[in-house]
């Protein structure tokens, strides 16, 4: 028994309503990630999102908006209870936005990845698991963190891991912090879920010096 899994980027800059022309640099890649979600969402009856949240929050099927970043664009299923954007983790808001674009009108929930321990494994093939995770933020002079060859190498290794499988490349917590790989706990959870399987399809890009990745692993229903 296996579960459909999709990893998606969690950057607000990918949302046109938030970044205007900057989002155009990633429009084709975002469309590819949306297509992965759409393919993985066929035949499931719920969505579980994993992502970083320092507050360790768990939320259910709510609607909200992207007002936190300056645009009141709605996200979430029509008819879902409304929650103030301050109550919803960043990763959930971006995941909701991507799920909306994919037309996945299914009950959603979010569980925070804090690095404190492994999350319970979702074994049901009727649930789509979406993991919100980015690569290092030190890939170019445009990056939030000073350019670092260790970050460049790590992002290339993550790209290779998605395509080829095998053990997850992990330089450890100290290096992860130095190169801006703040999503490391989510990647560790992802590797615990998919093991050493290569993704069915994947895409990687870095327009702003941060590694963005999308990938899909198929489940029993596909």
C-alpha positions in Angstrom: 0.0 0.0 0.0 1.4 3.4 -0.9 0.2 7.0 -0.8 0.5 9.6 -3.6 3.0 12.3 -2.6 3.8 15.6 -4.2 6.5 18.0 -3.0 5.9 21.7 -3.9 7.8 25.0 -3.3 6.5 27.3 -0.6 7.6 30.7 -1.8 5.1 33.6 -1.9 7.1 35.2 -4.7 5.7 32.5 -7.0 2.2 34.0 -6.7 1.4 36.6 -9.4 -0.9 38.6 -7.1 2.0 39.0 -4.7 5.0 39.6 -6.8 3.7 40.8 -10.2 6.3 40.4 -12.9 8.7 38.4 -10.8 6.3 35.5 -10.8 6.5 35.3 -14.6 10.0 33.9 -14.3 8.5 30.8 -12.7 5.1 30.6 -14.4 5.9 27.6 -16.6 7.4 25.7 -13.7 4.5 26.5 -11.4 2.1 25.3 -14.1 4.1 22.0 -14.1 3.8 21.6 -10.3 0.0 22.3 -10.6 -0.2 19.6 -13.2 1.6 17.2 -10.8 -1.0 18.0 -8.1 -3.8 17.5 -10.5 -2.5 14.0 -11.6 -1.9 13.0 -8.0 -5.3 14.2 -6.9 -7.2 12.0 -9.2 -8.8 9.1 -7.2 -8.1 10.4 -3.7 -10.6 11.8 -1.2 -8.6 14.1 1.0 -5.3 16.1 1.2 -2.8 16.2 4.0 -0.2 19.0 3.8 3.1 18.9 5.7 5.2 22.0 6.0 7.3 24.1 8.3 5.7 26.1 11.1 7.6 27.2 14.2 4.4 27.3 16.2 3.8 23.6 15.5 0.2 24.2 14.4 -2.3 21.7 13.0 -5.2 23.1 11.1 -8.2 21.6 9.4 -10.1 22.4 6.3 -10.3 26.2 6.3 -10.4 29.0 3.8 -8.3 32.2 4.2 -6.4 34.7 2.1 -2.9 35.9 1.2 -3.4 39.2 2.9 -0.3 38.5 5.1 1.8 39.3 2.0 -0.2 42.3 0.8 -2.9 40.8 -1.5 -6.4 39.7 -0.3 -6.5 36.9 -2.8 -8.7 34.1 -1.3 -7.4 30.6 -0.9 -9.1 27.4 0.3 -12.2 25.5 -0.7 -15.4 27.4 -1.3 -17.7 26.9 1.8 -14.8 25.9 4.1 -14.9 27.8 7.4 -13.0 31.0 7.2 -9.8 31.6 9.2 -7.8 34.8 9.6 -4.6 34.6 7.7 -2.6 35.1 10.9 -4.0 31.8 12.1 -2.8 29.8 9.1 0.8 28.8 8.6 2.7 30.2 5.6 3.2 26.7 4.1 -0.5 26.0 4.3 -1.4 29.2 2.5 0.9 28.5 -0.4 -0.2 24.8 -0.6 -3.9 25.9 -0.5 -3.1 28.4 -3.4 -1.5 25.6 -5.5 -4.3 23.1 -4.7 -6.9 25.7 -5.8 -5.0 26.3 -9.1 -5.1 22.5 -9.6 -8.8 22.4 -9.1 -8.6 20.0 -6.2 -11.8 20.6 -4.2 -11.2 18.0 -1.4 -11.0 18.3 2.4 -7.6 19.6 3.4 -5.6 19.5 6.6 -2.1 20.8 7.6 0.4 19.3 10.0 3.5 21.2 11.0 6.9 19.8 10.6 9.1 21.1 13.4 12.1 18.8 13.4 11.1 17.5 16.8 10.4 14.0 15.5 8.9 11.9 12.8 5.3 12.5 11.8 2.8 9.6 11.8 2.9 7.9 8.4 -0.2 8.2 6.3 -0.7 4.8 4.8 -4.0 5.3 3.2 -3.9 5.4 -0.6 -7.0 7.6 -0.6 -5.0 10.5 0.9 -2.8 12.8 -1.1 0.2 14.0 0.9 1.6 17.4 -0.2 5.0 18.4 1.3 5.9 22.0 1.2 9.7 22.3 1.0 12.4 24.5 -0.6 16.0 24.0 -1.4 18.9 26.1 -0.1 18.6 29.9 -0.2 22.3 30.6 -1.1 22.5 29.7 -4.8 23.4 33.1 -6.4 24.0 36.7 -5.6 20.2 37.3 -5.8 19.7 34.8 -2.9 18.5 35.8 0.6 21.7 34.2 2.1 25.2 35.0 0.7 26.1 32.7 -2.2 27.6 29.5 -0.8 29.1 26.6 -2.9 27.8 24.2 -0.3 24.3 25.4 -1.0 24.8 25.1 -4.7 26.1 21.6 -4.4 23.3 20.6 -2.1 20.6 21.9 -4.4 22.1 19.9 -7.3 22.1 16.8 -5.1 18.4 17.3 -4.1 17.6 17.7 -7.8 19.4 14.4 -8.5 17.7 12.7 -5.5 14.3 13.5 -6.9 15.2 12.2 -10.3 17.2 9.1 -9.3 16.2 8.2 -5.8 18.6 6.8 -3.2 19.5 8.2 0.2 18.4 11.8 0.8 21.5 14.1 0.6 21.7 15.7 4.1 24.8 17.8 5.2 23.4 18.1 8.8 21.7 20.8 10.7 24.7 23.2 11.0 25.4 23.3 7.3 21.7 23.5 6.5 21.3 26.6 8.6 24.5 28.2 7.1 23.2 27.7 3.5 19.6 28.6 4.2 18.2 25.1 3.9 15.4 25.9 6.3 13.1 23.2 4.9 15.4 20.4 6.0 12.9 18.9 8.5 10.3 18.7 5.7 12.7 17.0 3.4 13.6 14.5 6.1 9.9 13.7 6.6 9.5 13.4 2.8 12.4 10.9 2.6 10.8 8.9 5.4 7.6 8.7 3.5 8.9 7.9 0.0 12.1 6.0 1.0 14.7 5.8 -1.7 12.1 5.8 -4.6 12.7 8.2 -7.4 9.9 10.5 -8.3 7.7 9.7 -11.2 8.3 13.2 -12.5 10.2 16.3 -11.1 11.2 19.8 -11.9 13.8 22.1 -10.3 14.6 25.7 -10.8 16.1 28.7 -9.0 15.2 32.1 -10.4 16.0 34.1 -7.2 18.9 32.1 -5.8 16.6 29.7 -3.9 16.1 26.1 -4.9 12.5 25.4 -5.9 11.4 21.8 -6.6 8.3 20.0 -7.6 8.0 16.2 -7.8 5.4 13.5 -7.7 5.4 9.9 -6.4 2.5 7.7 -7.5 0.2 5.8 -5.1 -1.8 2.6 -5.4 -4.8 4.4 -7.0 -2.8 5.5 -10.0 
